[in-house]
Amino acid sequence: MKVIICGAGQVGWQIARHLSGENNDVVVVDNNPELVRRATDTLDVQGVIGFASHPDVLDRAGARDAEMVIAATYSDEVNMVTCQVAHSVFGIRRKIARLRSQTYLDPAYSDLYRRDHMPIDVMISPEREVAKAALRRLAMPVAFDTEMFMGDEAQLIGLRLDEECPVLNTPLRQLSDLFSTLRVVVLAVRRDGRLFAPESGDQLLEGDDCYLFAPVEDVPRTLEVFGKAQTRQERAVIIGGGNIGLSVAQALETRGGGRIRAKVIEKDRACAERAADALERTIVLHGDGLGAAILSEAGIARADAVLAVTDDDKTNMLAAVRAKAEGCPFAIALINDPTLVPLMEPLGIDAYINPRATTVSSILRHIRHGKVRGVYSVGDAEGEVLEAEVLDTSSIAGAALRDVDFPEGVLVGGVRKPGGLVKPTGSMRIEAGDVVVIFALAADVAAVERLLQVSVDYF
């Protein structure tokens, strides 16, 4: 399949890496020569320098025989015009656009112009995706990362292990013996900065970051086994009243039982007024989220969580640190720059959200409407968790898991068979139609996808 990716920033580069690794014909377009050069030097892709919305640039990119265009530049308008030109001039079948402005996403308008005038098949909103990720973090404050799989029947949970964890220094194979009815799998471990897929003889150590995979009904007991007490969140302070903060506050207002009461702090007066007009039960305070006085006014010492989601990484980090110093027990920060992530632990920030990773995962889900149902990027694109249906042409169909030649950095987290979700074992036979969730280090993703034969159906 030939795909044109417009925008060679972090999101475009990650998408290009995924698709080129699956032996697709990928062309990257950007008006920044350095970004195009980075893509062509590090990936098996072609590069075109120019404005993606210009017909002659798309023509040079091979739009006449392309099957998909992904418009992920920094400009909403460029992305929309790119999709229009791709459709009207070149007849490209599938068009995906990343849009930030919420007015473009308002159903009162988008349904009309998408249907009649603007041929965009999928609109991806980074702000909405980040808001969803923030809500998942708030729902499980003991986790530094979490994502849902298998139609929300299973969950990936990232936990930092402390000295109170009951299963420290215990080989993983013994965990299966001790808790035989618990359907949890330790998919990945980060230790001393290195991410790896553990083997059955490996032990968990204090300070490890563990990625666990379990059915949702087993999550409470899983947290108990790993020494984590799930607390109920009742009060939250949101620092930043822009698109992301507003989306989170609106979602908290409309949620059913167990509603979290939130207060929003926004530095820009006009933005604060817009947020106040859009929210019904949430108090919006105008002020600098770094200030002790405004944090005190927001009741930070009585809050269960603080969510720092301004458009500046350093502000988010400092605001999270200040909130914890004022007595808030749990802090989440929005971090765009992955090089800042190692500072989270020394600063005492409990969790972070990478908007680029959430956007990439969302785009990949919409690209692969066939057998791949979900892709979630772990860490700074160091690994991935894939959910896929096993095809009858797959080399693993009909084979026992122990006989599958998976790369060393790969683990199967769960298998859904006709009878339900089951914990994988070496003797388990994988059949066509089964749905599997697999963790793979970045270098092993292409090999896993070849085993699964997952790249045959994109839309």
N, C-alpha and C positions, 0 to 999 in steps of 0.2 A: 504494500500500500504506500502511496506517495502522500506525504503530509507536509504542509507548509506551516511553520511556526513563526509568527510575527512577534518580535520582541525577544531579545537574547539576554535579558536579565536573569535573575536567579530562577524565577518561575519558568521562563522559556527554556533555559538551559536544562533544568531538571526534566521537563517534559521531553525535550529532545534526547536526553540521555536514556530515558525509559524506552522511547519508541525506536531509536536507532539500535538499541541493544536487542530489539526483537526483529532485527533485519528488515525494518521498514526503510523506505527511501525518504529521508528527512532533509528538508531545506530550511535553514534559519535565516530570517530577514530582520535587519536592524539598521538604523541610520548611524549607529556608533560603530566605526570600524574595529575598535578594540574588542567590543563584545562579540562581534562576528568572528574575529580572529581567535578569541578564546574558545568559542564553540567548535570551530573547525580544527583547532589544534588538539583539543582534548576529546572530541567525539567523532564518530564516523558519520559526519553530516556535511552537506554542502552549505555554503554561505553566500548571501547576497546583501550588499550594502545599499541602503536606500530607504525611503519611506514606504511602509507596508501598504498604505492606502492608495499609492499611485499604481495605476494599471500597468504601466511599463515595468515597474519593479516586480509586481506579481508575475508578469509575463516572463521576465528573466528568471524568476524562481521556479518556472515550470508549471504555472497555474492551469495551463490548457489540459494537462493530463493528471492533475492532482485530485485526490478523492476527499481531502479534508483540509480545512484551514483553521488554525487555532490563533486567535488574535489576543495576545497577552502583553501588549505594549503598556506604557504608563498612562496613555491617554484613552479615555472612554470613547471620545469621538473618533479617534483614529481606528480603534478596534471596530466600532460600528460601521464606519465607511469601508473598512477593509472587507468586512463580511458582505456588505452590499455589492462592492465591486467583484468580489469572488463569485457571487451568485449571478449578478446581471451580465457581467462581461465573460466570465469563464465557466459558468455553470457548475461550480464545485458543489458536490452533494451535501456535505456536512460542514457546518460553520459554528464555531464556539467562540464566544467573546467574554473577556474579563471586564466587568463594569463595576466601578466604585460608586458612582453617584446614585444615591437611593431613589431619586426621582425617575431615573431610567427603569428602575426595577418595580415601580409602583404598578400593580396589576391594572389600575384604572387607565394607565397609558400604555404599558408594555404589551398587553394583550392585543391592543388595536394595531400599534405600529409593527409588532412582530408578525401578526397575521397578514396584514394588508400591504405593508410597505418596507419593513426591515427584516430581511430573511436571515434571522439568527436562530439556530436550532436550540442552543443552550446558552443561557447567560449565567456566568459565575460571578458571585459577589464575594470578594475577599472579606469584606466587613461582616457579612452574615455568616460566613464559614468560621471566622474567628469568634464571633459571638456564640455560635454553637459550641465551639471548643471551650470557651470560657464557662459556659453553663455546665458542661461536663466536669470541668475542674471543680466548680463550686459544689456540685452534687457529690463529689468524692474528694474531700480535702486531704485525706491521707495519701492520695496518689499524686505524683508529679506529672503523670501523663495517663491518658485514658482514651479509648476509642471503642465504638460498638461494631460488632460484626454479626453476620448470619441473621439479618433482619432484626437486630437488637436483642437476639437471644443469647449472645455471648459477648464478653468484654475483655479487652486488653487493658491491663492495669500496670502502671509503673510505680514501684514502691522502693523507697530508700530503707535499707535494713539497718536498725540500730541495735544497741547492746541488749535490748529487751526482747528481741525476736527469738521465739522458742526453738526455731529450726536452724540456728546458726551451727556451723561446723558439722552438719549432717549431710552425708552423701545423698544426692537426689534420688537414687534408687531406693533408699530407705524411706523417703517421704511417701513413695507410692505404697510401701508396705504398711507404714504407720497410719496412713489416711487412705485406705483402699477405695472408699466410696467417694472421695473428693476428686472431682474431674477438673483438676488444675494442672497446668503444665508450665514449667519455668522455660519460657521461650528464649530469653536472652539475658545476659548479665553484663553490666559495665563495671569494670574494676580497674582502678588506676588509669582511668581515661580510655581504656580499650573495651570495645564492645565485642562480645563473642557469644556463640551458641554453646551452652554448657553440655557436657556429657554426663552420663548416669553416675559416674564416680566422682564428679566434681562436688565440692562443698560450697555453701553460701557463707560469706564472711561479713562481719560488721562493716558498714559503709558501702556495701554493694548496692548498685541500682539494678533492680530486677524487673523484667517485663514478664508478667504472668498472664495466662490466657485461661478463662474459665467461663462456664455457662453462668448467666446472671443469677440463677437461683443458688449457685454455689459461691457467689462472691462474698456474702457476709461471713460464711465459715472460713473462706480463704483468708480474709483479712484477719480473722481471729487467730488462725494458725500461724500467720506471719507477724503476729504481735501488734496489729493495728486496730485501734478502737475507732469505729466510725461514729463521728459526732454529727448531730443535726445542726444545719446552718439556719439561723433565723434572721440575722442582721448582716448586711454587707454594705461596704462603702466603695463606690466606683469612682475612681479618679480619671477624669476624661469624659466629657459629654458629647463627643463627636459621634460619627456613625456607629462605631463599635460599642462605645459606652451606652449610647441611646438604645441600640438593638438589644443589649443585655438587659437593660432596665425594663424595656417593653416586654421582653420575654418573661422576666421575673414577675411582672404585673399580671400577665395573662396565664401563668401556670396555675394548675389546680391545687391540690392539697399540698401542705407543707410549704406554702409560699414564703419566700425570703423577702423581708422588708429591706429596701435599699435606699441609700442616699447617694446623690451624684454631686461631685465637685468639678466645676469647669472654670478654667481661667479666663477664657474669652467671653465677654458679656453677651455678644450676639448669639454665640453658640449656646450659652447657658439659657438664654431666653427661648431659643428654638426647642431645646430639650424640655424646658418647663412647660411649654405649650403642648408638646407631644405626649407628655406623661400625665397620668391621672392621679396616682396615689404616691408617686415617688417625689421626695423633696430634692430640689436642685439648688445647690449653693454656689454662688459666684465667688471664686477665689483661687489661690494657688495651692494645689494639692501638696506642695512641699512645706507649706506653712503649718506650724504647730497649732496656731489659733484656729484655723479653718478645720483642721483635722479634729480638734477638740469639739468644735461646734457640730461636726458631723457625728460625734459620738464614737470616735475610733476605738477608744478603750473598751467600749461595750460591744463592738462589732465582732462577729465571728470570722469575717474575712474581708480583705481589701483586694480590689482588682484595679491595677494601674494600667490603663489602656490609652494613654495619650499617643500622639504621633512622634514622640521622641523617646528612644530607648533609655537614654541616661536619666531622663526625668522619671520614667517608669521605675527604674531600679532604685533611684534615691527615694522616690515617694513610697515604695514598698518597704524599704529599710526604715524610713521615718515612721511609717504606720506601725511597724512591729515594735519600734522603740517606744511608741506611745501606748502599747499594750494590746495591739491586734495580734491574735495567735497565728493567723494564716494569711500569706501574701502571695498573689499571683501577678506576674509582670508580663507585659507584651514586649517581646524582643524580636526585632527584625534582623539584627546583626548576629549571626551564629558565633562569632568570635567572642561575644560577651557572655555566652552561656556558661563557660567555666567559672565565671565570677558569681553565679547564683548561689552556690553552696557557701563560699566564704562570707557572703553578704547576708546569709540567712534567709534568702528568698525561697519559698517552699515549692513554687511551680512557675513555669513560664509557658508562653504560647508563641509559637513561630508562625506568623501569618503566611509566610511563603510555603511552608510545609503543608498547612491546611488547604491552601489554594491548589497546590500541586495534586494532593490526594483527591480533591473534589473534581478537578479536570480529568484525572485518570479514570475516575469512576464513570464519568459521562462519556469518555472516549470508548471505554470497553463495555458496550451494552450487551456483549455476548457472554462468554463463559467466565470472564473475570468480573467478579462482583464488587471487589473492593481492593484498594491499595492504600496502605498507610505508611508514611515515611517515619522511620525511627531515628531520633537524634538529628545530626546534621547530615541527613541523607546517607548515614552509615549503614543502614539496613532497611528492610521493608517487610511488612506483614501483608501477605496476599491472600485473598479469599477467591477461590475459583472452583468451578464445576469441572469434574474430571470427564473428559471426552472418551468415547469408546476407541478413538484412535491414539489415545495417550499411552505411552510406554508403561505407565504405572497402573493402568486399568487391569484388574485381575491379578495383581501382584501383592504379596505380603509386604508391609512397610519395611521389614528388615532386609528384604531382597531388592529394594529400590536403590539405585546408585545415586543417592543424593550427595551433593558436595558436603564437605566437612562443616561448613558454617550454616547448616540448614536444619531446622526442626519443624515437625508437624505439631500444631497446637491443638487442633480439634478436627473432628470429622462428623459431618451430618449425613446419616444414612436414613432410609425411609422410616425407621423407627424413632429417630430423634438424634440429638447430639451426643456423641460418645467420645471418651478419652482414647487417644490412639495408643496402640501397643504394637510391639514388633511383629506379632503374629496376625495382626488385623489385615484382612484383605481389602484392598481398595477397588471398588467397582465403578463402572461408568455411571455417571449420574450422581455420585457422591459429591458433596461439597467439602473442600478441605481448606483449612487456614494454615498457612506456612510462613515461618520466619526465615528470611535469608539475608545474609550480609550482602552489601551492595555488589561486590564482585561476583556473587553467586546467583544473582537474580535471573540473568539471562539463561543460565543452565537450568534453573528450576522451571522457567517458562517453556523451555524446549521440552522438558520432561512432561509438562502438563499439556503441551500443545495449545496454549491459551491465546495465541495471537492470530487465530484464524477468523475471529468474528468481532468487529469493532462497533458496528452499528447496523 
